[in-house]
Amino acid sequence: MGKRVSRGGDLGGGVWKRQKVTHEAPTSEEITTSRQLQQLLAFDQDATHARHGLQSFKLFLDETLAWRRQNNADNVAILKEYLQAVKPTSEGEDGAQDPEQQQAVYLPDIMQAWAFAYQTSNENLMSAVPVVLALLLKLLSRSLDMVPYGLGICRTLLQKRQLELVSKNLSADKGKAFIVSPTLRMLREAMALDGGAIAKPLFRARASTFKSLARNMGIIHIGDEPEMEDRPSTRTTAIYFFLCALKFLHPEAKRELLSQRDIVAALTRDIKQDPIHLVLEMLSTFRDSILLDDKIPREAKGNLFNVSTLVRISSLYQYRQDPDSTQPSVADAAHEFLLAACTRPSGGILRQDTGLYPRDIDPDAVLPTADIDELGLDAMPWMDKYKSEVPVRNFVLSNLLQNLRPWSSVKQNELVTAIFRVAPELVASFFFENKSFTFEPKLTATWIGYAAFLFNTVLLPIPEHFSRGSGFPQLPPPISVVLGTILPLPLTQKALVRCLTSNSKLVSFFATRILVVAIEKLDAAVKMHHADTHANKALWAEAARRLVDEFCQRIPGMKDMIQAYRSIPEEDALHREAGSRLLRLCYTVIPQVALLAKFDVSPLLDASLGRLAKDEVEDPKDFALGLKELENLLAIAGFSPGMRWFSASDALVGLAPFTVLLRVCIDAPSGIALEEIFRVLGFVAAEQQVVLSRKGHPGLLPLVEALQGLSRDMTAHVWPFLDNCLSRCAAAPVKYLEAVQTLAEEVDGLEADAFISPLIATMLEQLPFVVKAGDKDLLAALGKFLPKFLGLSATVGESKPLLDGVYSKISQVLKEGQAKLTHKRIPDAVAFKHNVWPLRDKATRTTDRPGVGSKNGKEDTAMDAEELEGALSAADGLTADHSALTKWVTKTADEIVDDGHATGLVVLLASEHASIRQEALVNLQKMAAKVRESEYEDKDQVWLLLSELVETARAHNVAAAPLPSPAVAFACHALRVLHDPLSSLYAKVNGFLMRGPVWNLGQLPLVDEILLEDPEVGDSYYAQVNWLLGYLVDALRTPQDLELFHKRRQRGPVLQRLLALAANPYMRLPLRTQLLRLLYKATGIEGGSTTLTTRFGVVNWLEEQEKACLEAKEGGSREPARLYRALRGRVWQTCDRGRVGLWSKGGVEELCQGQEALQPESMDVD
Amino acid sequence: MSTQPTKTPDADVNSEFTSYYLHRATQEFAEDLDKVRTAEDFKNDALNVLVNALQQGTAMFSPEEQRRVVESRGAGGSKA
């Protein structure tokens, strides 16, 4: 380092001492003319004079800037005159600006003074010049006609000589703020002049104009007092200059500026200590000039919005601001900025992630099918890899998140969840990296904030398709990552159990709510795993199972959840609602966990009903909330086979839950929606056969409407009677169905399908006891209620004559009790006033199951395999009993035929043992002879049948193979016909026997005769078809038998013609069921279902039958529809799926899968 | 089943439901809330956090469920 050279005079003693800087106040004078101004500013080598002039000019400018427009006209005129006078002469009149003219020097005296300041090291002058120029430019920018002077001055500043001075000023010592700050102000004014007209060249000269900017940004205000707005620090001035540049520079220049790391770093380094106005201006400029400027490349924005900047801006959440300040909140502004910056895709911060798929995996990788089949999810080596960390694309946001405290501030909570929403990959990773925080319950503000944050996180939706693509990727996302978004890591089973069982109700409430939203989210995730569009369905299904399993291991056991619900005080409606909602969700979404625990919902339901039935609820909203809890419990009851709907409960003052539920609905405050509860009531009533479940019948509606028509006092009397009737009817539905039939028999000329509700029969039965008891109030109430109820029953389509019959009986009974009905007969066309009838919605509420949403628009529950077997499996009519070989010998001819000895023997022809068959053949021959020799009335026909059978068996060589089942079955069924000469088939069977001694085993006897020919005997067509189907069911036992059914024939295969029978709209249910039995049997034969499907399109046939059944006007039971659907499922289960799938291109599978999917549910709820 | 009264706009329903929810929550958890207020870390934004935490539970109720609760205004029985 060179020796410092003294620039001053004699310092005395020769010893260098730092000179004490003294700022002598400059003198000044008032300016009244431009001439005076010109003289004052004329260059003078006397620094004192120079300062005097500049100071006078400064005061003049200050004054002019401070005055209002009308008062400063004189000053402006003086200034204008001065500027005109000193305007460089080299500039042409036309204002053309050639390079030479660019060199024209404006205010040459001032510029010379500035240069002189450096020649003489006069710091006061170094400062005074930019002070004056900054003020002058500020003033000139206000007036359009003076802007050209300003531009001229700016161009002068851009000349090499002045740029050097600017550069020197800017890089003055750190302590020389009085030199640096005015220079920055001057540059800022120059930058902003005329809408940034000179910004570009100013930036081009950045080596000088932006000199030491980063350093200058670091010259902060020092002192105990806060920085005053009218005395800004160098940092403040520097940043304002920089912000001004951002506003007026073009995108490319901004990109260049943002790449200056030192400037970017200095910009926000002390932001927490910066004055409010500066911070607000910074945030606003960052947003408007960078964030929202789509012409700036993302990378350039990213240079500014790096982790440090974001963390520093996030520190503004704690910015100290006077709460009474009228200025906008810095914390709010920072929050708004961060929200926009972190979530805007073009903001330079957010990077496109791949949803729940970590950065380093390819979700569309094609795995060998063999691997998938063999290894399942293990075929993906990464499936279990992400248990403690997940690589993410958004590392900037990830780092920012680690610096936020979402539990301590609502805004930070909002910011973090907003980031999670746009970058779902960060959810799991955030909790992996933030392990220090546990969810151990503690009743503090921090714990509550954390619970709120977790709740918001869980509430976030799962990204569509788990990724960003327009469809699901080939492979499912890692389970740990999905689970991490559903049940974030801090939500451990241990912590959740402790929360649920905590002494603090609030803690338990918060944990319950989190679990509710978590299970709902799990449900959504599982449904996405089961979407139809997955290519690897099995793989996705396995992932869904694993997800559910792992979820179940992380949540508290069902017992804990039930216990937590039980321990909620009665009056805590909100908490109870949440608790019951949690249990309901467990039953619907994770029944495998829910059903593990023994849970009798009855007492809780009773308690809930009891609360609602009390008349103490003050706020109707509380009542509505209580109803919501009740709905949840009712849904759970739907899963609870032990629910005792019609048993009197002590908790309900001796009434049954069903009655109390009805009462709650009837007495509910007006305006409360009760659809859900009425639906449950309707379902239970229909299931217990208290009301009719016919299509088009509204179930409980007439009863509800009748009760609603009574005053509250009157219904109060009716409830015990109604409860008694409902309980009795539910306990013995058959008894009252029979009672209805008995009543029907007493009425003449009834239509065949006349019906009334069994409950009416129960009421009729119980009425005498009421009369006997002599409760006058009840009798009076019934006098009004019963006509209304019966009238409404007639309105909804129950038999009017039958109801009239009941009404007259009721009338008589009441008369005995000296009571009377309000009407002499059932009122006609009683209208519904409280309810809508006819129902607008086709779906009847009588068949909906509580707690189980209807699927695919089908309202019935599915039938399981066992139930289907029970309904359609026919006993084998050809069961072999070897004792038949000997038993018949001692019997008489009529015993042989009437008691079934003959059929027993015939059956043995189909035995699998050759010796038995041969022995049976010999015995049949003997039997035929015995019958013929007997006195038996139909001996000839029986002999003929047996003889023909023997001949046929011989021709078939029964020793080698069993006689085909059709022949055996026909013989057995024909024998029964011959036994009954009144049978409508007697002639046809005899006609068949007369045709020849040997039967054609390639034919199914009598099929054509019955299906095509005249039945001969009256209207016996259906009886004959029934017989035919009965024998054909027995005839179908082996694949060879089935061949006869689908063999091509002149009139089409037999099975095809049988299926066509169903097109007959008059064919009744028993016959249709018989046909279904035949099909069911075929499905049990090897290849049967495949043949049925590929040759006869039986799946579509079943579907059509089901539809027709559901649409049938006659209504009634939905049993057949369920049968059709269940049988369709069985066809799919038993067919060659590969072949059928190929044949139908997946259509059959699609039709039948719905059935399969329904089955487990039906088993769960039944 | 019964005919519904004129419908209130969704925003009103939400705001009324939130206010009801908060009222109920403060009633049910009054004791615990007092304890939280006296906790050491109850400062700065804690009150806002607490209120926000309580009312976020309204998200569990669908707009329809909120409407059902809010619109059950009529006092007394349906045929009082």
Boltz contact constraints between the chains, C-beta under 6 A:
constraints:
  - contact:
      token1: [A, 409]
      token2: [B, 45]
      max_distance: 6.0
  - contact:
      token1: [A, 410]
      token2: [B, 48]
      max_distance: 6.0
  - contact:
      token1: [A, 410]
      token2: [B, 49]
      max_distance: 6.0
  - contact:
      token1: [A, 410]
      token2: [B, 52]
      max_distance: 6.0
  - contact:
      token1: [A, 443]
      token2: [B, 35]
      max_distance: 6.0
  - contact:
      token1: [A, 443]
      token2: [B, 36]
      max_distance: 6.0
  - contact:
      token1: [A, 444]
      token2: [B, 39]
      max_distance: 6.0
  - contact:
      token1: [A, 444]
      token2: [B, 41]
      max_distance: 6.0
  - contact:
      token1: [A, 445]
      token2: [B, 36]
      max_distance: 6.0
  - contact:
      token1: [A, 445]
      token2: [B, 39]
      max_distance: 6.0
  - contact:
      token1: [A, 445]
      token2: [B, 41]
      max_distance: 6.0
  - contact:
      token1: [A, 445]
      token2: [B, 42]
      max_distance: 6.0
  - contact:
      token1: [A, 445]
      token2: [B, 46]
      max_distance: 6.0
  - contact:
      token1: [A, 446]
      token2: [B, 41]
      max_distance: 6.0
  - contact:
      token1: [A, 448]
      token2: [B, 50]
      max_distance: 6.0
  - contact:
      token1: [A, 448]
      token2: [B, 53]
      max_distance: 6.0
  - contact:
      token1: [A, 449]
      token2: [B, 49]
      max_distance: 6.0
  - contact:
      token1: [A, 452]
      token2: [B, 53]
      max_distance: 6.0
  - contact:
      token1: [A, 452]
      token2: [B, 56]
      max_distance: 6.0
  - contact:
      token1: [A, 455]
      token2: [B, 56]
      max_distance: 6.0
  - contact:
      token1: [A, 459]
      token2: [B, 59]
      max_distance: 6.0
  - contact:
      token1: [A, 504]
      token2: [B, 32]
      max_distance: 6.0
  - contact:
      token1: [A, 505]
      token2: [B, 29]
      max_distance: 6.0
  - contact:
      token1: [A, 505]
      token2: [B, 32]
      max_distance: 6.0
  - contact:
      token1: [A, 506]
      token2: [B, 29]
      max_distance: 6.0
  - contact:
      token1: [A, 506]
      token2: [B, 32]
      max_distance: 6.0
  - contact:
      token1: [A, 513]
      token2: [B, 57]
      max_distance: 6.0
  - contact:
      token1: [A, 516]
      token2: [B, 60]
      max_distance: 6.0
  - contact:
      token1: [A, 572]
      token2: [B, 28]
      max_distance: 6.0
  - contact:
      token1: [A, 574]
      token2: [B, 24]
      max_distance: 6.0
  - contact:
      token1: [A, 574]
      token2: [B, 25]
      max_distance: 6.0
  - contact:
      token1: [A, 574]
      token2: [B, 28]
      max_distance: 6.0
  - contact:
      token1: [A, 575]
      token2: [B, 28]
      max_distance: 6.0
  - contact:
      token1: [A, 620]
      token2: [B, 72]
      max_distance: 6.0
  - contact:
      token1: [A, 621]
      token2: [B, 20]
      max_distance: 6.0
  - contact:
      token1: [A, 621]
      token2: [B, 69]
      max_distance: 6.0
  - contact:
      token1: [A, 621]
      token2: [B, 72]
      max_distance: 6.0
  - contact:
      token1: [A, 624]
      token2: [B, 68]
      max_distance: 6.0
  - contact:
      token1: [A, 624]
      token2: [B, 69]
      max_distance: 6.0
  - contact:
      token1: [A, 624]
      token2: [B, 72]
      max_distance: 6.0
  - contact:
      token1: [A, 625]
      token2: [B, 69]
      max_distance: 6.0
  - contact:
      token1: [A, 667]
      token2: [B, 77]
      max_distance: 6.0
  - contact:
      token1: [A, 669]
      token2: [B, 72]
      max_distance: 6.0
  - contact:
      token1: [A, 669]
      token2: [B, 74]
      max_distance: 6.0
  - contact:
      token1: [A, 670]
      token2: [B, 74]
      max_distance: 6.0
  - contact:
      token1: [A, 670]
      token2: [B, 78]
      max_distance: 6.0
  - contact:
      token1: [A, 671]
      token2: [B, 71]
      max_distance: 6.0
  - contact:
      token1: [A, 671]
      token2: [B, 72]
      max_distance: 6.0
  - contact:
      token1: [A, 671]
      token2: [B, 73]
      max_distance: 6.0
  - contact:
      token1: [A, 671]
      token2: [B, 74]
      max_distance: 6.0
  - contact:
      token1: [A, 672]
      token2: [B, 72]
      max_distance: 6.0
  - contact:
      token1: [A, 673]
      token2: [B, 68]
      max_distance: 6.0
  - contact:
      token1: [A, 678]
      token2: [B, 1]
      max_distance: 6.0
  - contact:
      token1: [A, 712]
      token2: [B, 77]
      max_distance: 6.0
  - contact:
      token1: [A, 712]
      token2: [B, 79]
      max_distance: 6.0
  - contact:
      token1: [A, 834]
      token2: [B, 2]
      max_distance: 6.0
  - contact:
      token1: [A, 835]
      token2: [B, 1]
      max_distance: 6.0
